[in-house]
């Protein structure tokens, strides 16, 4: 299965092979979507697929941006979508997961979870896995649901005390998730059986990233943590310069790259948590915010609120 997913792959590494651009890119086309557009677009062959808070999933031609089709999926789409083998997968805040044909826009199946979904689908082990709940701070009840890739049949559901806004990650038969009451946990991909859970100090909203048996995540309380994937043991913790919301980490070249509202982009050694370097940005109104970084080859690409 060849899949396109949020943060590059099932491990949510945020890292891609190849060469990064060496010159500033040129604008080929633009498309104006609905207000409050939040979901990141993905590519599916010759198409760019975009989800909107108006509940519409749209297909645009990748070469021109010309619209091809649109379909309503039952609620606002607040996170990135996923594609594989000519099919598009998306959750929505209406509480359902939809599988849509990439060529025609026809709905192949729709599964009702019954809990708002604000995370990006994970495609792993012939399953569509979504973290659910957590679309509002303090929202009680959530979990992780696994659906059969082909027909949307619910295979298992792992319940959490608080909702999960962060998207789930997968590696080595394990699914890692983070909830809005500070819980970081791991369940078996086959049956959803809990493997371990770790408590954090606050609201975990950044997507966990996995590399070489290590799960890297924000703690929700002003620090970055690394836990062993097999048993959840804390490997290291690194405190930020100031407590602030954080981005999802990108893992590459042996480092974890993570930014946030404290005005810093950090490069931390994945094995030890020691900082390799930092970049900071101070604007007219205070510290700027960094978006989730991407690693391409040996280059880190990241957006910043200063434009």
C-alpha positions in Angstrom: 0.0 0.0 0.0 1.3 3.4 -1.0 -0.1 6.0 1.2 0.0 9.8 1.7 -0.5 10.9 5.3 -0.1 13.8 7.7 3.5 14.1 8.9 4.8 12.0 5.9 4.2 8.5 7.1 2.5 6.2 9.7 5.2 6.9 12.2 4.4 10.7 11.8 8.2 11.3 11.4 7.7 14.5 9.4 10.7 13.3 7.4 11.0 12.7 3.6 13.9 11.5 1.5 15.2 13.5 -1.4 16.5 17.0 -1.9 15.0 20.2 -0.4 14.5 23.2 -2.7 17.6 25.4 -3.0 15.7 28.4 -4.4 12.5 30.1 -3.4 9.5 28.3 -5.0 7.4 30.2 -7.6 3.6 30.3 -7.3 1.9 28.3 -10.0 -1.7 28.7 -8.9 -3.8 29.4 -5.9 -7.2 28.4 -4.7 -9.5 30.3 -2.3 -11.3 28.0 0.1 -13.9 28.6 2.8 -13.1 30.7 5.8 -11.2 29.2 8.7 -9.6 26.5 6.5 -7.6 24.3 8.8 -7.0 20.9 7.1 -3.7 20.6 5.3 -4.0 19.4 1.7 -2.5 16.2 0.4 -1.7 14.8 -3.1 -3.4 11.8 -4.6 -1.9 11.1 -8.0 -2.7 14.0 -10.3 -5.0 15.6 -7.7 -4.7 17.8 -4.6 -7.4 16.9 -2.0 -8.5 19.5 0.4 -10.9 19.2 3.4 -12.9 22.2 4.6 -14.7 23.3 7.7 -17.8 23.6 5.6 -17.9 19.7 5.5 -16.8 19.5 1.9 -14.0 17.3 0.6 -12.7 18.8 -2.7 -10.5 17.6 -5.5 -8.4 20.1 -7.5 -6.1 19.4 -10.4 -2.5 19.4 -9.3 -1.3 21.1 -12.5 -3.8 24.0 -12.5 -5.9 24.0 -9.3 -9.1 23.6 -11.4 -11.9 22.0 -9.3 -12.9 18.4 -10.2 -15.4 17.3 -7.6 -16.6 17.9 -4.1 -18.6 15.8 -1.6 -20.0 16.5 1.8 -18.7 14.1 4.5 -21.1 14.9 7.4 -19.3 17.6 9.3 -16.4 20.0 9.5 -13.0 18.6 8.5 -10.5 20.1 10.9 -7.4 18.0 10.2 -5.4 16.6 7.3 -6.7 13.6 5.3 -5.0 10.5 4.0 -4.9 8.7 0.7 -4.0 5.3 -0.5 -4.5 3.2 -3.7 -7.0 5.6 -5.2 -9.1 6.2 -2.1 -9.3 9.2 0.3 -9.9 8.8 4.0 -11.1 11.6 6.3 -12.7 12.0 9.7 -15.0 14.9 10.6 -16.4 16.7 13.6 -19.8 15.1 12.9 -18.3 11.9 14.3 -17.8 9.8 11.2 -15.0 8.5 9.0 -15.5 8.5 5.2 -13.7 6.6 2.4 -14.1 8.4 -1.0 -13.0 7.4 -4.5 -10.2 9.8 -5.6 -11.2 9.8 -9.2 -15.0 10.3 -9.0 -15.6 11.6 -5.4 -18.2 8.9 -4.8 -18.4 7.6 -1.2 -17.2 4.0 -0.9 -18.2 3.7 2.8 -18.9 5.8 5.8 -18.5 4.6 9.4 -20.2 6.4 12.4 -18.0 6.6 15.5 -20.3 9.0 17.4 -17.5 11.2 18.8 -16.2 14.3 17.0 -12.9 13.7 15.1 -10.3 16.5 14.8 -7.3 14.3 14.0 -5.8 13.0 10.8 -6.5 9.4 9.8 -3.6 6.9 10.2 -3.4 4.1 7.6 -1.6 1.0 9.0 -1.9 -2.8 9.0 -5.0 -2.7 6.7 -6.8 -0.4 9.1 -7.9 3.2 9.3 -7.1 4.4 12.8 -8.4 7.7 14.2 -8.0 9.5 17.5 -11.3 10.9 18.5 -12.7 13.6 20.8 -10.8 16.6 22.0 -12.0 19.1 19.4 -12.6 21.5 22.4 -10.3 22.0 25.4 -11.7 20.2 28.4 -13.9 17.9 26.3 -14.5 14.7 28.2 -14.5 11.3 26.5 -12.5 10.1 23.6 -10.2 7.4 22.4 -8.7 5.6 19.4 -10.8 3.7 16.9 -9.6 1.2 14.3 -11.7 0.5 11.2 -11.2 -2.1 8.4 -9.6 -0.3 5.5 -11.8 -2.0 2.8 -15.3 -1.6 4.3 -15.1 0.6 7.4 -16.1 -2.1 9.9 -15.2 -1.2 13.5 -12.5 -3.6 14.7 -11.7 -2.1 18.1 -12.1 1.1 20.2 -9.8 2.1 23.0 -11.4 4.6 25.3 -9.6 7.4 27.0 -10.8 9.7 29.8 -10.2 12.9 27.8 -10.5 13.5 24.1 -7.6 13.1 21.6 -7.0 16.0 19.3 -3.5 14.8 18.3 -3.3 12.3 15.5 -2.2 8.7 16.3 1.2 7.3 15.2 2.2 3.7 14.3 5.4 1.6 14.3 6.3 -2.0 15.1 2.7 -3.2 15.7 2.0 -0.4 18.2 -0.3 2.7 18.0 0.8 5.7 20.0 -1.8 8.4 21.0 -1.9 11.5 23.1 -4.9 13.0 25.0 -5.9 16.4 26.2 -5.5 15.5 29.9 -1.8 14.8 29.5 -2.0 11.0 28.8 0.4 9.5 26.3 -0.3 5.8 25.6 0.2 2.9 23.3 -2.1 0.1 22.2 -1.7 -3.0 20.1 -2.7 -2.4 16.4 -4.4 -5.7 16.1 -6.9 -5.6 18.9 -6.5 -2.2 20.7 -5.2 -3.9 23.8 -3.4 -1.3 26.1 0.4 -1.7 26.3 1.3 1.3 28.5 0.3 4.8 29.5 2.2 7.7 30.8 0.8 10.8 32.6 1.8 14.3 31.5 1.3 17.6 33.0 -1.2 19.2 30.7 -2.9 19.4 27.3 -1.1 17.2 24.7 -2.1 18.4 21.3 1.0 17.8 19.2 1.1 14.5 17.2 3.5 11.9 18.6 6.4 10.9 16.3 8.2 7.6 16.4 11.8 6.7 15.4 13.9 3.7 16.2 11.7 2.5 19.1 11.3 6.0 20.6 8.1 8.1 20.9 8.7 11.9 21.0 5.9 14.1 22.1 5.2 17.3 23.9 4.1 16.9 27.5 1.4 19.6 27.4 3.3 21.3 30.2 6.2 23.1 28.6 8.5 20.2 27.8 9.4 17.6 25.2 9.5 14.0 26.2 10.9 10.8 24.7 9.4 7.4 25.8 10.4 3.9 24.8 7.8 2.5 22.4 7.9 -1.0 23.9 7.1 -0.2 27.5 6.6 3.6 27.9 9.7 4.2 30.0 10.8 7.8 30.0 14.1 8.2 28.2 14.5 12.0 28.5 12.7 15.2 29.0 13.7 18.7 27.8 12.1 21.9 29.2 11.4 24.8 27.0 12.5 28.4 27.5 8.9 29.3 28.2 5.8 27.2 28.6 3.7 27.5 25.4 1.8 25.4 22.9 4.1 23.3 20.8 4.2 21.9 17.3 4.4 18.3 16.3 8.0 17.0 16.1 9.9 16.0 13.0 12.5 13.3 13.3 15.5 13.1 11.0 19.3 13.0 10.9 19.2 11.7 14.5 17.4 14.7 15.8 14.0 15.8 16.9 13.0 19.2 15.5 10.1 20.9 17.4 8.8 24.5 17.6 6.1 26.4 19.3 4.8 29.5 20.7 7.8 30.2 22.9 9.6 31.7 19.9 12.1 28.9 19.5 12.7 26.1 17.0 14.7 23.3 18.8 16.9 20.6 17.4 17.3 17.9 20.1 19.3 14.7 19.9 16.8 11.9 19.7 18.9 9.5 21.9 19.7 12.0 24.7 17.4 15.0 24.4 20.4 17.3 24.5 20.0 20.4 22.3 22.1 20.6 19.1 20.9 24.1 18.2 18.0 26.5 18.5 16.6 29.3 16.4 14.5 32.1 17.9 12.2 34.7 16.6 11.0 37.8 18.4 8.3 40.0 16.7 6.8 43.4 17.3 4.1 41.8 19.5 6.4 39.3 21.3 7.6 35.8 20.6 6.6 34.3 17.3 5.2 30.8 16.8 6.7 28.0 14.7 4.6 25.5 12.8 5.3 21.8 12.7 8.7 21.3 10.9 9.4 19.0 8.0 12.8 17.3 7.3 13.8 16.8 3.6 17.1 15.1 3.4 19.4 17.1 5.6 17.3 20.3 5.5 14.6 21.5 8.0 11.7 23.4 6.5 9.4 25.3 8.9 6.8 28.1 8.8 6.7 30.9 11.3 4.0 33.4 12.3 6.2 36.3 11.2 5.5 35.3 7.6 
